[in-house]
Amino acid sequence: MMKVKINFRKFIPFGPILPSSMKQPEIYIHVGLGRTGSTFLQTRVFPKIKGVYYRRNVKFKKAKRIIPKGKAEKYLISGELDNRIMEEYLKPFSDPYNYAKPILVLRRHDEWIASQHRRYIKNGYRWRFEEFFDLEDERVYWTEKELYYFPVIQLLEKYFQHKPLVLLYDDLRKDPEVFIRRIVDYMGAEIEMDRVDLSSKHASYREKQLRAIYSVSGIINLRKHKPFRKKWKNVILNLWVNAMRYAILYLSILLPRRFFTKEEIFPAQEQLLAIRNHYNDDWERCVAYSRQDR
């Protein structure tokens, strides 16, 4: 008699399998954007929210392994995704967790893209602003189409059952306590505001420091990279690269400006104004969306 082998795993749906008596946990996902106070939230606010499981090193892929094994009633996952890679991470996460509630923080387009440019320079990328972003040239690193925000909101609505909580970076700067309260209330949680450090965090580097990095990166590769097959070799290499970058950033404060490039690497005010005007309708749609549940 022929034996039939059945692979029962094929019939088990992907995602958390909960007994009928076990309540489905609440999941909140802070998706970014980066450069909108994410480090402040991740280090000073999220760990202080009561009754919510949060670990800064737990991102979307790791969370899919932790949540099914955990016993918490509420989970908060935080990442600093930009609009170009958001679908890559959120689509697979939404497969088992489409009931998660997204949180999105937005910043005026001109401020955000200028801040991103400075971050890339700090990380060793040698790009003048017009090489990094341009409203008309498609050959730049960040194209005009990739800077729209409202499609991000639509993406979150597509993959998750709940409308995202959309917050504005300007509101965080104006009144951080009210901003934080909106997040905490959205979770149905509590926080002791007197335990939250509201002082300035993650201050921008000076223009002179970034010019120093830009100058040196033309001679030495200061970007993180992985030229070796063995992971430990890449780790050691990038520790050295990081040490080099930060040494340049802080030693450059002591040196005269004439030592560094005089190229026009940062955006002019006219460029920033043009960017703000170009995306104004997109921004107003996002602002209206963020105010609708107040």
N, C-alpha and C positions, 0 to 999 in steps of 0.2 A: 504494500500500500504506500502510495507516494505521500511524503510528509510536506506540508505547506508551512513555510515560515512566514509569519506576519510581523512586520516592523511596526509596532504600535506607536513609535515616535512620530510616524507620519500623520497620525490622527490627533496629536496633541498640538493645540494652537500655540503659537509663539506668544510669550508674554506671561504675566503673573497668573498662576492658577490658584484661586482663593477658595477655601471652603465656604459653603453658603452662609455659615455663621460669622465669617470674618468680614469686617467692613473694608471696602475698597479704600486705600489711602488717598488722600488729597495730594496732588502733585502740582507744584508751581515751578515754572521755568523762566528764569530771567535770561533773555537771549541776547542782550546787548542794547544798543550798539556799543562797541568799544569807544573810548574817548568821550564817554558821557557820565563820568563819575563811577564807573564800574569797580575800580579798585577800592574806592571809598566805601561803596556798598558791600563789597565782598569781605573787606577786612574789619570794618567798624560797625556795620549795621546788621547784616544777615546773621552773624554769629550771636547777636544779642536778642534775636527774636525768639520768644518763648514758645515751646511746644512744637517747634519746626526742626526737622532733621536737616542740617546743612553742614557740608564739608567743602572747603574751597577747592580741594584737589579732585572732587568728584564732578566730572563733566558728563556729557550726555551718554557717551558710550559706556562708561563705567557705571553710571546710574542704572542702566538697564540690567546690570548684574546684581546691583545692591538692593534695589527696591523689592524684588520678589522675595529676598531672604530677610528683609528687615521687618521690624514690628512697629515702626513709627506710624502715627496717624497722618502726619503731614511731612512732605519732603519739599525742599527747595533746591533746585539745580540751577547753577549760574554759569553762563559762558559769555565770552565777548566776541560774538559773531558779527561779521559785517554782512551787508546785504548781498554780496556776491557768493558767499559760501553757506548762507543760512539754510537753504533747502537741502544741501548735502548732508547736514547734521540733523535737521529737524524731521525730514521725511522718514528716515528709519526709526527715529525715536517715537514718532507719532503712531507707528504701526501697533504697538501694544498700549501706548499711553496717549491716545487722541483725546482723552478727557482731561489732560493736563491744562493748566491755566497759564497762558503766556504773559510775561511782563516785558515791555519794550520801552526803552528810553531813547529819545531823539534829540538832536541838536541842530541848530540852523546849518544849512548845507555848507555855506562858505566857511563858517567856523570849524565845522567837522572835517572837511577835506583839507583845510590848512593844518589842522592839528594832526591828521593822519600823515601828511607830508613830513612834518617835523619828526614824528615818531619813526618814520622810515629812515630819515637822515640819521637820527640818533642810533638806529640799528645798523648803520653802515652802508645804506643804499645811496649811491651817488647820483641823485636825480635833482635837477632844477625843477621848480614847480611846473613849468610848462611841459616838462617831460613826464611828470607824474600825473597831471590832470589838465584837460583842455575841453572846452565846450564843443569844439568842432573837429578836432583831430582825433581819429579813432586809433592812432598808433601809440597813444600814451598808455601808461600803466592802468589808470582808472578812467574809464570812458564816461561820457555824458549820460548814457543810458543806465549806467551802474550806480548812479548817485540818487536816483529817485527813491523816496521813502514809502510812499503809499502802497506800492506793490509788495513791500515787506509785510504791511498790515494784512493785505489780501492773502499773502502766502500763509500767514498764521491762521487766518480764518478758514483757509482751505484744509489745513491739516489738523486743526483742533476744534473741538466742539464749542469751546467757550471763546467769546470775543477777547482779544488781548487787552490788558490794561496798558494804555499808552501814556507815558509820562514825558515831560519836557525838561531838558537839562537846565534851561533858564529858571524853571521853578525850583530846582534843587539849589541853584546859586542864590536865589532870592530868599527862600524860606525852607531850609533843609528839614526842619522839624515837620512841617506840613507835608512835604514830599514823602518823608519816611512814613508818616502816619497813613498816607494813602496806600502804600505797599502793605503795611501791617494790617490795616482794616480789610484790604482785599483778601488777605489770608485768613481773616477771622482770628487773628493772633494778638499777642500783647508784647509790648516792649517798654523798658524803663529808659526814657529818654535821657535821664541824668547820667546814665552809664555809657552813652554814645558820645564819642569824641567828634565834635563838629568843626574842629579846626581845619585849616587848609591842608589838602592832601594831594600828593602827586603833582607838585608844581612844575610848570613847564621849564625846560632848560633855556638859558639865555641864548640869544642869537649868536653871540661870540662862541659859545660852546659848540653849537651845531655847525658853525663854519669851520671849527677846528676838526670835528669829525669828518666833515665833507672833504677837507683838504687832505687829511691823512688817508682816508679811504680810497683816494686816487693812487696811493702807493702800496697800501696794505689792504688785503681783504678783511674787513671788519664785520662782515655778515656771518651769521650762524650758518654753517654748512656741514655736510656729512660726506667727506671724500673717502672715508674708510669703510670697509665691510663690517669691521668689529665695532659694536656699539660703544665699548669703553674708550676706544681711541677717539671717537667723535665727541664723547662727553668731555674728555680731557682737553681736546682741541678747542671746544667752544667755551670751556671755563677760561682758557687763556685769552680767547677772543673777547669775552665779556670783561675780563680784567683790563685788557688793553683799552677797550672803549671807555670804561668808566675812569680809567687813569687819565685819558685824553680829555674827557669832559671836565674833570675837576682841576687838572693842572692848567688847562687853558684859561681858567679864570685869572691866573696870575700873570699871563702873558699879554703883551700889547696886541691890539686888534690887527696891526699891520702884518703880523705873522701869518694871518689866515686869508683865505680867498676873498676877493672883492667881487666875485661874480654875483649876478642878480639871481640868487637861488630861491628866494622866498617870493610869494605872490605880492604884487602891488595892490594898493587899496582899490584901484580901478578894477582889477581882476576879481577881487573878492566881491565888490559891489555888483559886478556883472553876473557872478554866480548866484548871489542872493536873489537878484531880480529874475534870473532865468528859472529858478526853482520855487518862486514865491507861491504859485498856485498849488504846487505839491505840498509845500509847507503849511499853507492855510487849511488844506484838506486834513492834514495830520493834526493840526491844532484843534480843529472842529471835532475830530474823532476823539481826541483826548479829553475834551470837555463834556462829551455827551452823557456821561454817567455821573456827573457831579451833581 
